[in-house]
Amino acid sequence: MTSAALLSACGSGSSASSAPSSSAPSSSGTASATGAFPVTVAHKYGSTTVRSAPKRVVCVGVSEQDTLLALGVVPVAVTAYVQGAPGEIYPWAVDKLGSAPLPKVLDGQKFSIETIAALKPDLILATYSALTRTQYTQLSELAPTIAQQKGTPDFGTPWDVTAQMTADAIGKHEQGKQLVARVRADLANAKRRHPQFAGKTAVVATIYDGVYLYAPADARSVILHQLGFSYPARFQKIGGSTSFGGSISTERTPEVDFDVVVWLNSRSEVAAKTGGLWGKTQAARQGRGIFIPSAIQDGSSAKPSLYATAFSLVTPLSIPWLLKRYVPQLAAAVDGRTSTKVPTVTT
């Protein structure tokens, strides 16, 4: 999937993908701490009560399957995001699947109430989505439906809130808290081991309608913040309150000049699409750019990059996998020495 297609998937009217935030609450509803049902979860369109342990969970959002698998529940269907692994179950989650069949993959670009109804769900999760009120109403007629968090942009529910909402909906509140705590500890440990990250400015960008900058509340930006980096003050309000980012014109590329710039593109694509303007920035000259293209070459063909997928599909299972590869890149980029080469990730 190209960067433009990835942004389209995240920003379309489909009930698919992408999440954010740092000061997220540890719980998003009133699920019982003991796992007893019924449980009630608050969301954008009110609250939903799940009266018994679900057996047929359908993920209309694109990330909930990781939390479900981490907590011992295999969904019957998931929503297509990158389509880089069978059943949208990636290496960081596949061992949790065990011998269970792969979930059915729903179209991430076209909402089909008929397809979902045919799955006979008893719980529908759309916490990591852009679910509309009309879609929510339709889905609620089929089964208890949990929409995205209230007060955040579409595709803007923080990764930890998404995980806790998912855990609450299946009656595993405490297990969800423990799962989130473990990942927060991983991030805190990485931050502690790299004090040089503290206060340095960093931004995630991609080539889309000029140069697209992911906003401070987007999951990709939040991970940087949780590792100690600061979001550039100049672009704090990009995307406003309704989007996970926004574009600036290509002519403004020289403004994207910070201690670290993470591009969701190849180096050559950035050079070509910015007309060489990125190469003139101090960040580029000092080797402070990280390049994470959405596809990598596999012989004579290209395949979706697992690394790029983990980078954008931010979940309690993908984050630890990501950090092993991402943190060394950040450490190499932030020192500002051209002699320090940023490691290349080829998965």
C-alpha positions, -999 to +999 in steps of 0.1 A: +000+000+000+014+034-010+015+063+014-014+080-004-034+048-001-025+044+035-037+080+043-068+073+022-076+042+043-071+062+075-091+092+064-119+078+043-155+073+054-149+036+058-148+021+093-112+013+092-079+025+109-052+045+129-049+058+165-031+083+188-023+101+222-002+102+253-021+113+284-048+087+278-070+074+306-064+039+317-100+029+311-127+041+288-158+026+303-173+010+333-164-026+327-163-048+357-128-052+372-136-089+378-146-096+343-182-104+353-209-094+328-228-073+320-201-046+312-207-011+298-183+008+276-186+045+268-178+058+233-185+085+208-222+077+203-231+070+240-224+037+257-229+001+250-237-028+273-224-063+266-245-087+286-225-119+282-190-131+271-189-127+233-180-157+211-182-141+176-163-108+177-161-087+145-134-060+142-147-031+121-118-011+133-083-022+121-063-027+153-085-044+179-075-079+168-041-075+184-056-067+219-082-095+214-055-120+206-033-108+235-062-115+258-071-149+244-100-141+221-098-148+183-121-126+162-142-141+134-135-111+112-111-082+109-109-052+086-083-049+059-056-023+065-024-031+047-032-067+036+004-076+043-003-108+062-030-136+060-060-125+080-043-092+089-025-111+117+011-100+117+043-116+132+039-098+165+005-114+170+005-146+150+017-168+179-014-158+198-036-173+171-026-208+180-045-234+159-075-212+155-086-204+119-076-170+105-103-144+107-123-133+076-109-100+062-135-073+056-131-047+029-114-017+045-127+008+019-163-003+016-187-007+045-211-036+040-237-042+066-248-074+047-214-089+050-211-082+087-246-095+093-238-128+076-210-133+102-237-134+130-216-113+154-223-110+191-199-081+195-187-055+170-156-034+178-149-001+160-127+017+185-100+023+160-121+037+132-141+065+116-174+049+122-203+072+114-235+075+135-255+059+107-231+029+105-232+027+143-269+025+143-270-001+116-244-023+134-261-019+168-291-037+153-269-067+147-249-068+180-235-046+208-212-022+190-183-002+205-175+029+185-144+051+188-136+073+218-157+104+223-137+137+219-110+125+196-108+127+158-117+098+137-088+073+137-078+093+168-085+070+198-052+065+216-036+031+214-039+025+251-075+036+252-083+014+222-068-015+240-086-008+273-120-003+255-115-036+237-105-054+270-135-039+288-159-050+260-148-087+265-150-085+302-112-085+308-107-051+323-079-060+347-061-080+320-063-050+297-049-027+323-019-051+328-014-054+291-013-016+286+010-012+317+035-036+302+038-017+270+039+017+287+068+002+308+086-008+275+083+028+263+094+042+296+124+019+297+135+030+262+131+066+271+152+061+303+180+044+283+181+072+258+182+105+277+194+122+246+159+121+232+146+144+259+133+177+245+145+171+209+120+180+183+107+152+160+079+149+135+065+121+113+058+131+077+048+116+044+044+127+008+007+134+003-009+165-012+024+182-006+040+172+027+017+156+052+025+160+089+010+137+114-005+158+143+006+156+179-023+134+189-017+108+161-003+074+173+029+078+154+036+112+170+026+099+204+052+072+204+078+098+198+065+118+227+064+088+249+101+082+241+110+117+252+107+138+220+088+171+217+064+180+189+075+211+169+056+241+183+052+255+147+029+227+137+011+220+170-023+228+156-020+211+122-051+191+113-071+210+139-094+189+162-110+168+135-080+151+117-049+131+126-027+155+106-026+179+077-006+189+046+016+218+038+027+228+003+058+213-012+074+247-012+073+247+026+094+216+028+123+236+042+102+242+074+103+204+081+137+208+096+139+193+131+161+172+153+145+141+138+122+138+108+106+104+102+095+099+066+070+072+056+086+071+022+119+061+006+147+085+005+145+087-032+108+094-032+112+123-007+140+138-028+119+135-060+086+147-046+100+177-028+121+188-058+152+184-037+141+209-011+143+183+018+179+177+009+187+213+015+175+213+052+200+210+080+182+179+092+189+162+058+225+174+057+232+161+092+216+127+086+187+132+109+161+117+086+146+082+090+129+066+060+102+040+063+087+032+029+054+013+028+069-014+005+102-032+002+117-050-027+114-088-027+134-099-057+118-084-088+086-074-069+076-053-040+058-064-009+042-045+020+068-036+047+061-052+081+080-024+097+059+003+081+028-017+091+039-019+127+048+018+126+012+028+117-008-001+132+000+009+168-011-018+192+001-034+225+016-062+204+031-042+176+048-016+198+074-039+215+082-053+180+086-018+166+108-005+194+135-030+188+140-016+153+129+020+157+148+031+188+183+023+172+172+044+142+162+073+164+194+071+184+215+073+152+195+101+137+193+124+168+231+127+172+232+149+141+265+133+128+266+123+092+292+096+101+265+078+121+244+059+097+207+053+105+202+015+104+180+002+076+151-021+085+145-045+056+114-064+069 
